[in-house]
Amino acid sequence: MQRYKILWADDEIELLKPHIIFLEAKGIDIVPVLSGKDALDKCKSEFFDAVFLDENMPGMSGLEALTQIKAYRPALPVVMITKSEEEAIMEQAIGSKISDYLIKPINPNQILLSVKKILQNRSIMTEKTNSGYLQEFRTLNMELSDNLSHAEWAETYKKLVFWDMQIQGTEGREMREVLETQWTEANQLFSQFIKKNYEGWLNDAGSDKPLLSHQLLATKVLPLIDKKEPIFFILIDNLRYDQWKMLEPFITEDFYVNEESHYYSILPTTTEYARNALFAGMMPSEIEKRFPAIWEQDEGSRNQHEEELLRNFLERNKRPIKFSYNKIIHQQQGKNLLDQVVGLIKQNPFNAVVYNFVDMLSHARSDMDVLKELAPDESAYRSLTSSWYNFSPLRDMLKMLAARGIQVVITTDHGTVRVDKAHKVIGDRETNSNLRYKEGRNLSYEESKDVFSVKKPNRFFLPSKTLSSSYVFAMMNTYFVYPNNYNHFVNLYKNSFQHGGVSMEEIIIPFVHLVPKK
């Protein structure tokens, strides 16, 4: 058993002898001192796992000692012990970044609990998390063996995300490897579920179906607009459900979550299809018929008309309201928008904002070795997202909106998945470049459980360049690579985050309605 060494400063330390004996029997060695100055001197000459400081000592007080100890050893955990319940003293101690705060009289078990919380927190969390996940593992396995509905699949995915984020903060890899295996199995089954049901959702009016991209605004947003209160609709491109859960603690400093739900992205799970469908309230082939000029553009340029599509959607649904549309691609645009927020609130009942950062992060990660090092897996990818948010103009804008009592919707158009299994495909020069889906004539590929092929695009409401055009979607963790220079591109994109295909991460995505606390 690991023993800990703790410095305990109290001018009445002799009265605490029974406590010290109890703690030493529990594997905690106590070094007693009688004053704040002695505590500071000891911290300069020896190493300790933690310090207990009495607040009211003659000479250098506990608070004074705390300040100087933290200046010398900022990472050393300090527990403040005091007879006083004065709020000012508590705030001063908390402001000095104490690890715990105990009020006399104290008993040995309080001290032991504080030590465990500070020094054994991670190992205890690991043990409890692993135990909890093993119980859930069996439940999830039974659920996966059932014929799940679209709503049950969403709940299963959210459970997997929960345990992934719980295990993220624990020690060891054993449970992570078990979870990764279960996640892979779930994604295989989910992909087959989509393959079996997606066409029916689009064509069978009577089937049980999830909310899809082209239905989101009419179902979720128009009812909010009709309440005649200003609202900001913020679409963070490529935001997965787990990334939302990383941002949630920061955002809920200023907002209550009035609704947290999900919807299913259409296929392909890319910006030009899913986001256009969202703003237009139409499927891609319907957009092509009504706005043929959009689909005549090159791949990557078809998402330049979202404001026009949104205006048309509002007019078709008899809501010819004033609105604004802003797309943020770099930080300066975000800062410029921040300066306009007050005016937008006054002028428009509805304001749409698209933030492209997370999408750029996934693409940049494929091309930059530094980002691959920074985000080698989902856990690190989530951390990059929260780091971006905390230093972005978006956080400042949300705080500003909360302070002015403005409701906010946060959602996305699709998610992204980490790919590591290459699948060879052959297409002509007109075939698109996306790694997770291909559209073109005479596509050649090996039929397998990793591939979802669509021979009749019209049944999937997808545009067709020619009568012989077809689509093929990569499923689970697969990505498409051409035979030319095959090994180079396999290695280039292996373990990168991509979108366009079929996986829980790409398809099951968050919709969040926030109301301000102030």
RODO-2510 file (C-alpha; in nm, 4 decimals, decimal comma):
residues 518
     n   res          X          Y          Z
     1     m     0,0000     0,0000     0,0000
     2     q     0,1341     0,3426    -0,0914
     3     r     0,2132     0,5658     0,2053
     4     y     0,1605     0,9422     0,1920
     5     k     0,3556     1,2146     0,3690
     6     i     0,1483     1,5074     0,4957
     7     l     0,2523     1,8287     0,6694
     8     w     0,0048     1,9416     0,9380
     9     a     0,0383     2,2944     1,0782
    10     d    -0,1651     2,3758     1,3904
    11     d    -0,0638     2,5659     1,7045
    12     e    -0,2621     2,3083     1,9061
    13     i    -0,1131     2,0073     1,7308
    14     e    -0,0692     1,8134     2,0564
    15     l    -0,4458     1,7977     2,0949
    16     l    -0,4625     1,6266     1,7570
    17     k    -0,2424     1,3324     1,8582
    18     p    -0,5321     1,0775     1,8410
    19     h    -0,6056     1,1946     1,4861
    20     i    -0,2413     1,1531     1,3875
    21     i    -0,2260     0,7991     1,5300
    22     f    -0,5429     0,7059     1,3386
    23     l    -0,4085     0,8460     1,0095
    24     e    -0,0681     0,6811     1,0469
    25     a    -0,2444     0,3463     1,0907
    26     k    -0,4101     0,4185     0,7538
    27     g    -0,0752     0,4626     0,5778
    28     i    -0,0407     0,8400     0,6159
    29     d     0,2762     0,9774     0,7732
    30     i     0,2150     1,3094     0,9516
    31     v     0,4857     1,5724     1,0011
    32     p     0,3482     1,8158     1,2680
    33     v     0,4495     2,1824     1,2992
    34     l     0,3177     2,4581     1,5256
    35     s     0,3058     2,7653     1,2997
    36     g     0,2596     2,8956     0,9495
    37     k     0,6270     2,9965     0,9309
    38     d     0,7374     2,6460     1,0278
    39     a     0,5069     2,5066     0,7595
    40     l     0,6592     2,7334     0,4967
    41     d     1,0146     2,6398     0,6010
    42     k     0,9306     2,2688     0,5883
    43     c     0,7790     2,3054     0,2405
    44     k     1,1020     2,4663     0,1211
    45     s     1,3235     2,1897     0,2607
    46     e     1,1131     1,8737     0,2160
    47     f     0,8594     1,7215    -0,0201
    48     f     0,5036     1,6476     0,0899
    49     d     0,1995     1,4974    -0,0776
    50     a    -0,0318     1,7522     0,0886
    51     v    -0,0460     2,0214     0,3589
    52     f    -0,3117     2,0765     0,6268
    53     l    -0,3162     2,4374     0,7481
    54     d    -0,4988     2,5755     1,0505
    55     e    -0,6323     2,9169     0,9526
    56     n    -0,5987     3,0800     1,2977
    57     m    -0,2367     3,0518     1,4169
    58     p    -0,0251     3,3168     1,5967
    59     g     0,2365     3,4943     1,3892
    60     m     0,1942     3,3957     1,0251
    61     s    -0,1715     3,2993     0,9794
    62     g    -0,2865     3,0029     0,7801
    63     l    -0,4007     3,2252     0,4928
    64     e    -0,0640     3,4034     0,4815
    65     a     0,1177     3,0702     0,4896
    66     l    -0,1122     2,9400     0,2146
    67     t    -0,0227     3,2288    -0,0153
    68     q     0,3505     3,1803     0,0328
    69     i     0,3405     2,8006     0,0076
    70     k     0,1443     2,8242    -0,3181
    71     a     0,3948     3,0758    -0,4524
    72     y     0,6779     2,8325    -0,3771
    73     r     0,5031     2,5042    -0,4635
    74     p     0,1923     2,5904    -0,6720
    75     a     0,0986     2,2267    -0,7413
    76     l     0,1094     2,1160    -0,3757
    77     p    -0,2451     2,0358    -0,2471
    78     v    -0,3401     2,2426     0,0587
    79     v    -0,6358     2,1798     0,2905
    80     m    -0,7509     2,4784     0,5003
    81     i    -0,8859     2,3981     0,8498
    82     t    -1,0681     2,6693     1,0453
    83     k    -1,3119     2,7342     1,3275
    84     s    -1,4586     3,0262     1,1333
    85     e    -1,7499     3,0001     0,8922
    86     e    -1,7048     3,3567     0,7688
    87     e    -1,7760     3,3757     0,3985
    88     a    -1,4880     3,6183     0,3342
    89     i    -1,2327     3,3740     0,4765
    90     m    -1,3773     3,0896     0,2704
    91     e    -1,3643     3,2980    -0,0461
    92     q    -1,0065     3,4080     0,0210
    93     a    -0,8974     3,0472     0,0745
    94     i    -1,0832     2,9238    -0,2321
    95     g    -0,9359     3,2090    -0,4363
    96     s    -0,5904     3,0848    -0,3356
    97     k    -0,6758     2,7490    -0,4960
    98     i    -0,7045     2,5271    -0,1930
    99     s    -0,7892     2,1616    -0,2489
   100     d    -1,0363     2,1324     0,0400
   101     y    -1,1891     2,3342     0,3253
   102     l    -1,2717     2,1780     0,6665
   103     i    -1,4432     2,3415     0,9637
   104     k    -1,3546     2,2492     1,3212
   105     p    -1,4267     2,0404     1,5135
   106     i    -1,2975     1,7725     1,2765
   107     n    -1,2790     1,3982     1,3190
   108     p    -1,0175     1,1576     1,1780
   109     n    -1,2512     1,0241     0,9110
   110     q    -1,2962     1,3756     0,7682
   111     i    -0,9206     1,4033     0,7306
   112     l    -0,8986     1,0558     0,5764
   113     l    -1,1762     1,1387     0,3296
   114     s    -0,9999     1,4616     0,2339
   115     v    -0,6739     1,2721     0,1738
   116     k    -0,8480     1,0128    -0,0430
   117     k    -1,0284     1,2820    -0,2387
   118     i    -0,7055     1,4685    -0,3072
   119     l    -0,4453     1,1928    -0,3431
   120     q    -0,6378     0,8785    -0,4359
   121     n    -0,9143     1,0347    -0,6415
   122     r    -0,7983     0,9016    -0,9767
   123     s    -0,7345     0,5447    -0,8622
   124     i    -1,0714     0,5349    -0,6818
   125     m    -1,2424     0,6794    -0,9895
   126     t    -1,0706     0,4183    -1,2070
   127     e    -1,1893     0,1345    -0,9876
   128     k    -1,5479     0,2619    -0,9692
   129     t    -1,5633     0,3505    -1,3399
   130     n    -1,4271     0,0132    -1,4478
   131     s    -1,6737    -0,1647    -1,2202
   132     g    -1,9639     0,0461    -1,3497
   133     y    -1,8716    -0,0063    -1,7136
   134     l    -1,8365    -0,3833    -1,6716
   135     q    -2,1937    -0,3934    -1,5448
   136     e    -2,3104    -0,1705    -1,8308
   137     f    -2,1056    -0,3798    -2,0779
   138     r    -2,3335    -0,6773    -2,0232
   139     t    -2,6453    -0,4608    -2,0566
   140     l    -2,5182    -0,3020    -2,3774
   141     n    -2,4294    -0,6422    -2,5214
   142     m    -2,7847    -0,7621    -2,4622
   143     e    -2,9244    -0,4428    -2,6169
   144     l    -2,7052    -0,4835    -2,9249
   145     s    -2,8404    -0,8342    -2,9759
   146     d    -3,1939    -0,6920    -3,0015
   147     n    -3,3549    -0,5340    -3,3068
   148     l    -3,3047    -0,1730    -3,1954
   149     s    -3,5172     0,1158    -3,3215
   150     h    -3,3621     0,4444    -3,4387
   151     a    -3,4401     0,6003    -3,0976
   152     e    -3,2832     0,3054    -2,9133
   153     w    -2,9744     0,3296    -3,1324
   154     a    -2,9379     0,6943    -3,0348
   155     e    -2,9601     0,6033    -2,6644
   156     t    -2,7058     0,3241    -2,7090
   157     y    -2,4668     0,5645    -2,8801
   158     k    -2,5080     0,8180    -2,6004
   159     k    -2,4318     0,5475    -2,3417
   160     l    -2,1131     0,4550    -2,5284
   161     v    -2,0130     0,8220    -2,5381
   162     f    -2,0787     0,8521    -2,1646
   163     w    -1,8547     0,5582    -2,0799
   164     d    -1,5887     0,6709    -2,3260
   165     m    -1,5696     1,0067    -2,1504
   166     q    -1,5750     0,8431    -1,8051
   167     i    -1,2950     0,6024    -1,8921
   168     q    -1,0991     0,8878    -2,0516
   169     g    -1,0119     1,0257    -1,7069
   170     t    -0,9021     0,6941    -1,5548
   171     e    -0,5745     0,5042    -1,5321
   172     g    -0,4783     0,2090    -1,7495
   173     r    -0,5951     0,0947    -2,0940
   174     e    -0,7730    -0,2306    -2,0132
   175     m    -1,1262    -0,0904    -2,0022
   176     r    -1,0576     0,1398    -2,2973
   177     e    -0,9686    -0,1599    -2,5112
   178     v    -1,2847    -0,3412    -2,4023
   179     l    -1,4927    -0,0328    -2,4856
   180     e    -1,3245     0,0078    -2,8246
   181     t    -1,4140    -0,3512    -2,9113
   182     q    -1,7761    -0,2997    -2,8063
   183     w    -1,7907     0,0325    -2,9937
   184     t    -1,6672    -0,1365    -3,3124
   185     e    -1,9328    -0,4065    -3,2824
   186     a    -2,2010    -0,1423    -3,2219
   187     n    -2,0929     0,0563    -3,5276
   188     q    -2,1015    -0,2553    -3,7450
   189     l    -2,4558    -0,3303    -3,6345
   190     f    -2,5632     0,0353    -3,6654
   191     s    -2,4247     0,0548    -4,0199
   192     q    -2,6256    -0,2518    -4,1174
   193     f    -2,9299    -0,0926    -3,9524
   194     i    -2,8890     0,2182    -4,1707
   195     k    -2,8288     0,0059    -4,4791
   196     k    -3,1528    -0,1837    -4,4132
   197     n    -3,3800     0,1075    -4,3134
   198     y    -3,2572     0,4353    -4,4663
   199     e    -3,4303     0,4005    -4,8033
   200     g    -3,7610     0,3180    -4,6299
   201     w    -3,7386     0,6258    -4,4095
   202     l    -3,7245     0,8417    -4,7220
   203     n    -3,9983     0,6655    -4,9200
   204     d    -4,2400     0,4972    -4,6778
   205     a    -4,4671     0,7551    -4,5172
   206     g    -4,5925     0,5119    -4,2555
   207     s    -4,2630     0,3849    -4,1170
   208     d    -4,1185     0,4781    -3,7803
   209     k    -3,8368     0,7117    -3,8736
   210     p    -3,5975     0,9519    -3,7046
   211     l    -3,5932     1,3265    -3,7521
   212     l    -3,3680     1,3913    -4,0534
   213     s    -3,1617     1,6899    -4,1670
   214     h    -3,4195     1,8389    -4,4022
   215     q    -3,6886     1,8261    -4,1302
   216     l    -3,4913     1,9887    -3,8488
   217     l    -3,5781     2,3562    -3,9016
   218     a    -3,9498     2,2948    -3,9556
   219     t    -3,9803     2,0579    -3,6588
   220     k    -3,7495     2,2135    -3,4015
   221     v    -3,6761     2,5742    -3,4953
   222     l    -3,9934     2,7208    -3,6449
   223     p    -4,1868     2,6613    -3,3178
   224     l    -3,9212     2,8678    -3,1383
   225     i    -3,9421     3,1437    -3,3986
   226     d    -4,3198     3,1507    -3,3579
   227     k    -4,2819     3,2430    -2,9895
   228     k    -4,1734     3,5889    -3,1109
   229     e    -3,8572     3,5938    -2,9000
   230     p    -3,5140     3,6636    -3,0529
   231     i    -3,3124     3,3491    -3,1128
   232     f    -2,9621     3,2685    -3,2328
   233     f    -2,9256     2,9461    -3,4308
   234     i    -2,5606     2,8350    -3,4123
   235     l    -2,4454     2,5480    -3,6296
   236     i    -2,0964     2,4233    -3,5400
   237     d    -1,9895     2,2249    -3,8431
   238     n    -1,8801     1,8658    -3,7741
   239     l    -1,9707     1,8764    -3,4034
   240     r    -2,0116     1,5240    -3,2697
   241     y    -2,2266     1,4401    -2,9692
   242     d    -1,9194     1,3740    -2,7525
   243     q    -1,7742     1,7119    -2,8481
   244     w    -2,0972     1,8805    -2,7420
   245     k    -2,0713     1,7018    -2,4046
   246     m    -1,7188     1,8472    -2,3676
   247     l    -1,8482     2,1992    -2,4360
   248     e    -2,1596     2,1639    -2,2218
   249     p    -1,9973     2,2427    -1,8808
   250     f    -1,8589     2,5704    -2,0157
   251     i    -2,1765     2,6741    -2,1946
   252     t    -2,3994     2,5939    -1,8967
   253     e    -2,2118     2,8487    -1,6877
   254     d    -2,4475     3,0970    -1,8564
   255     f    -2,7349     2,8879    -1,9936
   256     y    -2,9820     2,6236    -1,8831
   257     v    -3,0275     2,3318    -2,1227
   258     n    -3,3983     2,3465    -2,2049
   259     e    -3,3733     2,0569    -2,4506
   260     e    -3,0951     1,8192    -2,5431
   261     s    -3,1977     1,5820    -2,8178
   262     h    -3,0632     1,4443    -3,1441
   263     y    -3,1450     1,3994    -3,5087
   264     y    -3,0068     1,1837    -3,7896
   265     s    -2,7931     1,3347    -4,0650
   266     i    -2,8884     1,2403    -4,4184
   267     l    -2,6446     1,0643    -4,6520
   268     p    -2,3882     1,1617    -4,7575
   269     t    -2,2923     1,3058    -4,4186
   270     t    -2,1128     1,6027    -4,5720
   271     t    -2,1639     1,9779    -4,5768
   272     e    -2,2843     2,0103    -4,9362
   273     y    -2,5562     1,7501    -4,8795
   274     a    -2,6503     1,7529    -4,5105
   275     r    -2,6135     2,1249    -4,4381
   276     n    -2,7803     2,2334    -4,7591
   277     a    -3,0675     1,9968    -4,6785
   278     l    -3,0918     2,1458    -4,3289
   279     f    -3,1160     2,5096    -4,4434
   280     a    -3,3313     2,4333    -4,7465
   281     g    -3,5722     2,1991    -4,5699
   282     m    -3,5390     1,9759    -4,8765
   283     m    -3,3471     1,6661    -4,9794
   284     p    -3,0500     1,7143    -5,2179
   285     s    -3,2312     1,6041    -5,5365
   286     e    -3,5154     1,8453    -5,4541
   287     i    -3,2601     2,1250    -5,4055
   288     e    -3,1081     2,0383    -5,7432
   289     k    -3,4454     2,0731    -5,9142
   290     r    -3,5334     2,4027    -5,7484
   291     f    -3,1815     2,5508    -5,7525
   292     p    -3,0020     2,3802    -6,0435
   293     a    -2,7189     2,6332    -6,0434
   294     i    -2,6012     2,5090    -5,7026
   295     w    -2,5383     2,1546    -5,8246
   296     e    -2,3689     2,2738    -6,1402
   297     q    -2,0837     2,4067    -5,9265
   298     d    -1,7688     2,2172    -5,8397
   299     e    -1,7550     1,9932    -5,5350
   300     g    -1,6779     2,2101    -5,2322
   301     s    -1,8496     2,5179    -5,3770
   302     r    -2,2055     2,3972    -5,3295
   303     n    -2,2267     2,5224    -4,9711
   304     q    -2,2004     2,8884    -5,0679
   305     h    -2,5762     2,9445    -5,0938
   306     e    -2,7022     2,8645    -4,7434
   307     e    -2,8420     3,2125    -4,6843
   308     e    -3,0431     3,1894    -5,0062
   309     l    -3,1695     2,8424    -4,9112
   310     l    -3,2671     2,9629    -4,5634
   311     r    -3,4548     3,2630    -4,7023
   312     n    -3,6439     3,0385    -4,9427
   313     f    -3,7280     2,7967    -4,6599
   314     l    -3,8725     3,0736    -4,4415
   315     e    -4,0761     3,2132    -4,7297
   316     r    -4,2152     2,8699    -4,8249
   317     n    -4,3186     2,8196    -4,4640
   318     k    -4,4848     3,1638    -4,4500
   319     r    -4,2347     3,3141    -4,2062
   320     p    -4,0968     3,6063    -4,4077
   321     i    -3,9129     3,7369    -4,1008
   322     k    -3,5988     3,9449    -4,0887
   323     f    -3,2952     3,7289    -4,0286
   324     s    -2,9179     3,7374    -4,0555
   325     y    -2,6770     3,4712    -4,1737
   326     n    -2,3060     3,4673    -4,0879
   327     k    -2,0416     3,2068    -4,1647
   328     i    -1,7297     3,2107    -3,9468
   329     i    -1,4214     3,0501    -4,0988
   330     h    -1,1409     3,2318    -3,9151
   331     q    -1,1091     3,4085    -3,5818
   332     q    -1,1237     3,7633    -3,7149
   333     q    -1,4670     3,6950    -3,8643
   334     g    -1,5755     3,5731    -3,5198
   335     k    -1,4475     3,8935    -3,3599
   336     n    -1,6234     4,1041    -3,6225
   337     l    -1,9498     3,9223    -3,5536
   338     l    -1,9035     3,9843    -3,1815
   339     d    -1,9066     4,3576    -3,2513
   340     q    -2,2356     4,3233    -3,4404
   341     v    -2,4286     4,1098    -3,1898
   342     v    -2,6161     4,3927    -3,0165
   343     g    -2,7314     4,5339    -3,3509
   344     l    -2,8377     4,1905    -3,4772
   345     i    -3,0491     4,1342    -3,1650
   346     k    -3,2311     4,4626    -3,2250
   347     q    -3,2789     4,4134    -3,5988
   348     n    -3,3640     4,0437    -3,6394
   349     p    -3,5829     3,7941    -3,4571
   350     f    -3,3734     3,5119    -3,6054
   351     n    -2,9957     3,5006    -3,6518
   352     a    -2,8141     3,2028    -3,8026
   353     v    -2,4409     3,1520    -3,7495
   354     v    -2,2247     2,8759    -3,8966
   355     y    -1,8941     2,8074    -3,7224
   356     n    -1,6544     2,6069    -3,9370
   357     f    -1,3694     2,5522    -3,6924
   358     v    -1,4323     2,1878    -3,5953
   359     d    -1,4674     2,0917    -3,9625
   360     m    -1,1375     2,2637    -4,0427
   361     l    -0,9754     2,0859    -3,7490
   362     s    -1,0719     1,7447    -3,8863
   363     h    -0,9384     1,8319    -4,2324
   364     a    -0,6227     1,9957    -4,1021
   365     r    -0,5525     1,6951    -3,8845
   366     s    -0,5240     1,4826    -4,1984
   367     d    -0,2600     1,7124    -4,3447
   368     m    -0,0548     1,8285    -4,0484
   369     d     0,1749     1,5974    -3,8548
   370     v     0,1626     1,8274    -3,5510
   371     l    -0,2158     1,7956    -3,5258
   372     k    -0,1900     1,4193    -3,5660
   373     e     0,0399     1,4178    -3,2649
   374     l    -0,1951     1,6453    -3,0692
   375     a    -0,5090     1,4461    -3,1546
   376     p    -0,4175     1,0784    -3,1949
   377     d    -0,7568     0,9574    -3,0703
   378     e    -1,1107     1,0647    -2,9793
   379     s    -1,0162     1,1773    -2,6299
   380     a    -0,7487     1,4163    -2,7550
   381     y    -0,9754     1,5311    -3,0391
   382     r    -1,2396     1,6283    -2,7847
   383     s    -0,9797     1,8167    -2,5811
   384     l    -0,8738     2,0187    -2,8854
   385     t    -1,2381     2,1140    -2,9404
   386     s    -1,2836     2,2415    -2,5852
   387     s    -0,9507     2,4282    -2,5989
   388     w    -1,0620     2,5990    -2,9195
   389     y    -1,3976     2,6952    -2,7681
   390     n    -1,2510     2,8419    -2,4505
   391     f    -1,0342     3,0830    -2,6485
   392     s    -1,2769     3,1541    -2,9309
   393     p    -1,5040     3,4515    -3,0007
   394     l    -1,7923     3,2029    -2,9885
   395     r    -1,7600     3,1744    -2,6108
   396     d    -1,7610     3,5529    -2,5785
   397     m    -2,0646     3,5752    -2,8039
   398     l    -2,2594     3,3164    -2,6037
   399     k    -2,1822     3,5021    -2,2791
   400     m    -2,3025     3,8230    -2,4400
   401     l    -2,6241     3,6577    -2,5595
   402     a    -2,6885     3,5072    -2,2148
   403     a    -2,6392     3,8461    -2,0487
   404     r    -2,9043     3,9917    -2,2825
   405     g    -3,1540     3,7114    -2,2266
   406     i    -3,1306     3,5637    -2,5767
   407     q    -3,2202     3,2002    -2,6412
   408     v    -2,9733     2,9913    -2,8405
   409     v    -2,9888     2,6734    -3,0446
   410     i    -2,6661     2,4786    -3,0921
   411     t    -2,6530     2,1964    -3,3444
   412     t    -2,4501     2,0660    -3,6361
   413     d    -2,4937     1,9168    -3,9828
   414     h    -2,3003     1,5911    -3,9384
   415     g    -2,0311     1,4330    -3,7270
   416     t    -1,6998     1,2708    -3,8073
   417     v    -1,5362     0,9329    -3,7505
   418     r    -1,1754     0,8194    -3,7109
   419     v    -1,0885     0,5899    -4,0013
   420     d    -0,8220     0,3204    -4,0110
   421     k    -0,9309     0,0634    -4,2717
   422     a    -0,8613     0,1386    -4,6392
   423     h    -1,0913     0,0113    -4,9154
   424     k    -0,9814     0,0271    -5,2790
   425     v    -1,2159     0,2019    -5,5239
   426     i    -1,1842     0,2922    -5,8934
   427     g    -1,3694     0,5795    -6,0588
   428     d    -1,3347     0,8143    -6,3548
   429     r    -1,2039     1,1702    -6,3341
   430     e    -1,5528     1,3035    -6,2561
   431     t    -1,5716     1,1022    -5,9328
   432     n    -1,5707     1,3167    -5,6180
   433     s    -1,2716     1,3310    -5,3823
   434     n    -1,4394     1,2602    -5,0440
   435     l    -1,2851     0,9635    -4,8605
   436     r    -1,6112     0,8349    -4,7074
   437     y    -1,8382     0,8325    -5,0107
   438     k    -1,8008     0,8233    -5,3882
   439     e    -2,0398     0,9351    -5,6582
   440     g    -1,9800     0,8677    -6,0258
   441     r    -2,0226     0,6444    -6,3273
   442     n    -1,8869     0,2894    -6,3429
   443     l    -1,7579     0,2868    -5,9869
   444     s    -1,5561    -0,0266    -5,9202
   445     y    -1,4991    -0,1621    -5,5705
   446     e    -1,5091    -0,4846    -5,3789
   447     e    -1,8529    -0,5574    -5,2333
   448     s    -1,8203    -0,6127    -4,8578
   449     k    -1,9809    -0,5425    -4,5207
   450     d    -1,7765    -0,2193    -4,5162
   451     v    -1,9639    -0,0731    -4,8152
   452     f    -2,3183     0,0554    -4,8699
   453     s    -2,3861     0,0889    -5,2430
   454     v    -2,6736     0,2906    -5,3916
   455     k    -2,7536     0,1947    -5,7501
   456     k    -3,0702     0,4070    -5,7724
   457     p    -2,9858     0,7551    -5,6399
   458     n    -3,3411     0,8796    -5,7023
   459     r    -3,4687     0,6412    -5,4326
   460     f    -3,2353     0,8183    -5,1908
   461     f    -3,3201     1,1687    -5,3181
   462     l    -2,9643     1,2158    -5,4420
   463     p    -2,8688     1,4093    -5,7563
   464     s    -2,7356     1,2100    -6,0514
   465     k    -2,4971     1,3539    -6,3067
   466     t    -2,5897     1,0798    -6,5561
   467     l    -2,8337     0,7891    -6,5796
   468     s    -2,5498     0,5515    -6,4887
   469     s    -2,4379     0,7442    -6,1785
   470     s    -2,4301     0,5628    -5,8471
   471     y    -2,3138     0,6259    -5,4921
   472     v    -2,1112     0,4143    -5,2542
   473     f    -2,0730     0,4878    -4,8823
   474     a    -1,7978     0,3701    -4,6511
   475     m    -1,9297     0,2210    -4,3285
   476     m    -1,7815     0,2011    -3,9763
   477     n    -1,4113     0,2997    -3,9873
   478     t    -1,3461     0,2472    -4,3608
   479     y    -1,2116     0,5016    -4,6089
   480     f    -1,1841     0,4858    -4,9875
   481     v    -0,8469     0,5033    -5,1642
   482     y    -0,7691     0,4964    -5,5352
   483     p    -0,5209     0,2352    -5,6673
   484     n    -0,2783     0,5062    -5,7876
   485     n    -0,0083     0,5609    -5,5256
   486     y    -0,2218     0,3447    -5,2989
   487     n     0,0156     0,2909    -5,0045
   488     h     0,1008     0,6614    -4,9801
   489     f    -0,2631     0,7647    -4,9409
   490     v    -0,3441     0,4726    -4,7123
   491     n    -0,0765     0,5956    -4,4704
   492     l    -0,1623     0,9631    -4,5194
   493     y    -0,5257     0,9258    -4,4131
   494     k    -0,5044     0,6351    -4,1692
   495     n    -0,6277     0,7435    -3,8230
   496     s    -0,7633     1,0728    -3,9589
   497     f    -1,1133     1,2029    -3,8873
   498     q    -1,3426     1,1962    -4,1905
   499     h    -1,7120     1,2327    -4,2736
   500     g    -1,9501     1,1452    -4,5552
   501     g    -2,0218     0,7835    -4,4704
   502     v    -2,2161     0,5694    -4,2264
   503     s    -2,1326     0,5537    -3,8557
   504     m    -2,2991     0,6481    -3,5287
   505     e    -2,0574     0,9390    -3,4902
   506     e    -2,1444     1,0909    -3,8291
   507     i    -2,5196     1,0301    -3,8289
   508     i    -2,6493     1,0669    -3,4698
   509     i    -2,5877     1,4327    -3,3900
   510     p    -2,6917     1,6809    -3,1201
   511     f    -2,9646     1,9424    -3,1107
   512     v    -2,9587     2,1679    -2,8027
   513     h    -3,1959     2,4503    -2,7019
   514     l    -3,0462     2,6846    -2,4412
   515     v    -3,2202     2,9475    -2,2295
   516     p    -3,0148     3,2117    -2,0453
   517     k    -2,9736     3,2003    -1,6692
   518     k    -2,9786     3,5779    -1,6360
***
